[in-house]
Amino acid sequence: MEKELLGQKAQRAIKKEKELQKQYNEMLEMADDNEHQSVLRDLILHNEMNEVLLRSMYNL
């Protein structure tokens, strides 16, 4: 029961990470300077790593 609840929370967190990643990608398309683009790429990478970590922790 508790493991299922944690899995559901992980799935919601993954969904949120994907939403943030989509927003960051949209912002990256509009970014006009290298510094802004670099920060956004770092955020996107961070989101991807979070998603992989959540999936591996909860076998999703």
N, CA and C atoms as an extended XYZ file, in Angstrom:
180
Properties=species:S:1:pos:R:3:atomname:S:1:resname:S:1:resid:I:1 pbc="F F F"
N         0.828       -1.202        0.000 N   MET     1
C         0.000        0.000        0.000 CA  MET     1
C         0.866        1.258        0.000 C   MET     1
N         1.805        1.313        0.934 N   GLU     2
C         2.666        2.493        1.027 CA  GLU     2
C         3.532        2.636       -0.231 C   GLU     2
N         4.008        1.494       -0.758 N   LYS     3
C         4.833        1.531       -1.961 CA  LYS     3
C         4.020        2.038       -3.158 C   LYS     3
N         2.758        1.629       -3.229 N   GLU     4
C         1.882        2.094       -4.307 CA  GLU     4
C         1.670        3.605       -4.210 C   GLU     4
N         1.479        4.096       -2.999 N   LEU     5
C         1.284        5.525       -2.784 CA  LEU     5
C         2.532        6.308       -3.203 C   LEU     5
N         3.700        5.796       -2.841 N   LEU     6
C         4.946        6.442       -3.244 CA  LEU     6
C         5.098        6.417       -4.760 C   LEU     6
N         4.709        5.320       -5.385 N   GLY     7
C         4.761        5.223       -6.844 CA  GLY     7
C         3.858        6.248       -7.506 C   GLY     7
N         2.673        6.449       -6.933 N   GLN     8
C         1.748        7.448       -7.479 CA  GLN     8
C         2.320        8.849       -7.332 C   GLN     8
N         2.930        9.121       -6.183 N   LYS     9
C         3.556       10.427       -5.968 CA  LYS     9
C         4.706       10.622       -6.943 C   LYS     9
N         5.474        9.576       -7.179 N   ALA    10
C         6.591        9.657       -8.128 CA  ALA    10
C         6.069        9.936       -9.535 C   ALA    10
N         4.969        9.285       -9.914 N   GLN    11
C         4.399        9.526      -11.240 CA  GLN    11
C         3.931       10.970      -11.391 C   GLN    11
N         3.341       11.525      -10.338 N   ARG    12
C         2.926       12.934      -10.384 CA  ARG    12
C         4.145       13.847      -10.485 C   ARG    12
N         5.206       13.510       -9.766 N   ALA    13
C         6.429       14.310       -9.818 CA  ALA    13
C         7.043       14.237      -11.209 C   ALA    13
N         7.020       13.069      -11.836 N   ILE    14
C         7.542       12.921      -13.193 CA  ILE    14
C         6.728       13.767      -14.163 C   ILE    14
N         5.417       13.764      -13.998 N   LYS    15
C         4.544       14.567      -14.860 CA  LYS    15
C         4.892       16.050      -14.711 C   LYS    15
N         5.119       16.492      -13.477 N   LYS    16
C         5.480       17.890      -13.236 CA  LYS    16
C         6.839       18.218      -13.868 C   LYS    16
N         7.788       17.296      -13.760 N   GLU    17
C         9.106       17.499      -14.372 CA  GLU    17
C         8.964       17.662      -15.888 C   GLU    17
N         8.110       16.839      -16.503 N   LYS    18
C         7.898       16.933      -17.942 CA  LYS    18
C         7.254       18.265      -18.324 C   LYS    18
N         6.314       18.741      -17.510 N   GLU    19
C         5.681       20.033      -17.777 CA  GLU    19
C         6.707       21.162      -17.691 C   GLU    19
N         7.550       21.110      -16.667 N   LEU    20
C         8.593       22.125      -16.527 CA  LEU    20
C         9.564       22.067      -17.698 C   LEU    20
N         9.926       20.861      -18.096 N   GLN    21
C        10.850       20.709      -19.213 CA  GLN    21
C        10.258       21.297      -20.493 C   GLN    21
N         8.977       21.093      -20.710 N   LYS    22
C         8.307       21.655      -21.886 CA  LYS    22
C         8.365       23.186      -21.836 C   LYS    22
N         8.092       23.752      -20.655 N   GLN    23
C         8.157       25.205      -20.507 CA  GLN    23
C         9.565       25.731      -20.761 C   GLN    23
N        10.564       25.041      -20.210 N   TYR    24
C        11.947       25.464      -20.413 CA  TYR    24
C        12.341       25.386      -21.884 C   TYR    24
N        11.877       24.354      -22.593 N   ASN    25
C        12.176       24.232      -24.020 CA  ASN    25
C        11.546       25.385      -24.800 C   ASN    25
N        10.325       25.752      -24.441 N   GLU    26
C         9.668       26.886      -25.103 CA  GLU    26
C        10.440       28.178      -24.840 C   GLU    26
N        10.882       28.342      -23.601 N   MET    27
C        11.644       29.541      -23.259 CA  MET    27
C        12.990       29.550      -23.988 C   MET    27
N        13.588       28.377      -24.153 N   LEU    28
C        14.869       28.269      -24.845 CA  LEU    28
C        14.742       28.720      -26.291 C   LEU    28
N        13.629       28.383      -26.927 N   GLU    29
C        13.398       28.798      -28.309 CA  GLU    29
C        13.337       30.320      -28.437 C   GLU    29
N        12.876       30.992      -27.379 N   MET    30
C        12.743       32.450      -27.423 CA  MET    30
C        13.966       33.183      -26.886 C   MET    30
N        14.857       32.462      -26.214 N   ALA    31
C        16.031       33.099      -25.612 CA  ALA    31
C        16.938       33.654      -26.705 C   ALA    31
N        17.430       34.862      -26.466 N   ASP    32
C        18.241       35.496      -27.498 CA  ASP    32
C        19.706       35.682      -27.106 C   ASP    32
N        20.065       35.356      -25.891 N   ASP    33
C        21.476       35.487      -25.536 CA  ASP    33
C        22.018       34.158      -25.018 C   ASP    33
N        23.318       33.971      -25.151 N   ASN    34
C        23.955       32.706      -24.803 CA  ASN    34
C        23.833       32.374      -23.323 C   ASN    34
N        23.918       33.358      -22.458 N   GLU    35
C        23.848       33.113      -21.022 CA  GLU    35
C        22.469       32.561      -20.643 C   GLU    35
N        21.431       33.176      -21.176 N   HIS    36
C        20.061       32.720      -20.905 CA  HIS    36
C        19.864       31.305      -21.444 C   HIS    36
N        20.351       31.051      -22.652 N   GLN    37
C        20.237       29.723      -23.243 CA  GLN    37
C        20.972       28.682      -22.404 C   GLN    37
N        22.136       29.043      -21.908 N   SER    38
C        22.932       28.122      -21.096 CA  SER    38
C        22.199       27.751      -19.803 C   SER    38
N        21.616       28.743      -19.149 N   VAL    39
C        20.868       28.486      -17.914 CA  VAL    39
C        19.674       27.577      -18.199 C   VAL    39
N        18.974       27.833      -19.268 N   LEU    40
C        17.813       27.013      -19.616 CA  LEU    40
C        18.228       25.581      -19.951 C   LEU    40
N        19.348       25.425      -20.657 N   ARG    41
C        19.832       24.072      -20.958 CA  ARG    41
C        20.182       23.323      -19.671 C   ARG    41
N        20.781       24.036      -18.717 N   ASP    42
C        21.087       23.420      -17.420 CA  ASP    42
C        19.812       22.978      -16.703 C   ASP    42
N        18.775       23.816      -16.749 N   LEU    43
C        17.500       23.463      -16.115 CA  LEU    43
C        16.869       22.242      -16.784 C   LEU    43
N        16.948       22.190      -18.108 N   ILE    44
C        16.397       21.057      -18.854 CA  ILE    44
C        17.142       19.776      -18.476 C   ILE    44
N        18.453       19.852      -18.413 N   LEU    45
C        19.250       18.688      -18.027 CA  LEU    45
C        18.903       18.237      -16.612 C   LEU    45
N        18.739       19.194      -15.717 N   HIS    46
C        18.369       18.881      -14.334 CA  HIS    46
C        17.021       18.153      -14.284 C   HIS    46
N        16.061       18.616      -15.068 N   ASN    47
C        14.750       17.968      -15.114 CA  ASN    47
C        14.855       16.545      -15.655 C   ASN    47
N        15.672       16.366      -16.686 N   GLU    48
C        15.841       15.031      -17.253 CA  GLU    48
C        16.460       14.088      -16.225 C   GLU    48
N        17.438       14.578      -15.489 N   MET    49
C        18.076       13.747      -14.461 CA  MET    49
C        17.088       13.409      -13.348 C   MET    49
N        16.263       14.366      -12.949 N   ASN    50
C        15.241       14.101      -11.924 CA  ASN    50
C        14.275       13.027      -12.389 C   ASN    50
N        13.867       13.107      -13.632 N   GLU    51
C        12.928       12.124      -14.165 CA  GLU    51
C        13.547       10.724      -14.154 C   GLU    51
N        14.783       10.620      -14.608 N   VAL    52
C        15.462        9.320      -14.620 CA  VAL    52
C        15.615        8.782      -13.202 C   VAL    52
N        15.980        9.643      -12.285 N   LEU    53
C        16.142        9.233      -10.890 CA  LEU    53
C        14.821        8.720      -10.313 C   LEU    53
N        13.740        9.457      -10.529 N   LEU    54
C        12.434        9.027      -10.022 CA  LEU    54
C        12.014        7.694      -10.634 C   LEU    54
N        12.228        7.558      -11.934 N   ARG    55
C        11.845        6.303      -12.595 CA  ARG    55
C        12.649        5.121      -12.052 C   ARG    55
N        13.933        5.338      -11.830 N   SER    56
C        14.758        4.231      -11.338 CA  SER    56
C        14.450        3.904       -9.878 C   SER    56
N        14.153        4.912       -9.070 N   MET    57
C        13.861        4.677       -7.655 CA  MET    57
C        12.574        3.874       -7.475 C   MET    57
N        11.602        4.113       -8.332 N   TYR    58
C        10.293        3.488       -8.170 CA  TYR    58
C         9.968        2.496       -9.283 C   TYR    58
N        10.987        2.125      -10.057 N   ASN    59
C        10.819        1.126      -11.129 CA  ASN    59
C         9.640        1.451      -12.043 C   ASN    59
N         9.589        2.690      -12.500 N   LEU    60
C         8.480        3.118      -13.375 CA  LEU    60
C         8.921        3.126      -14.822 C   LEU    60
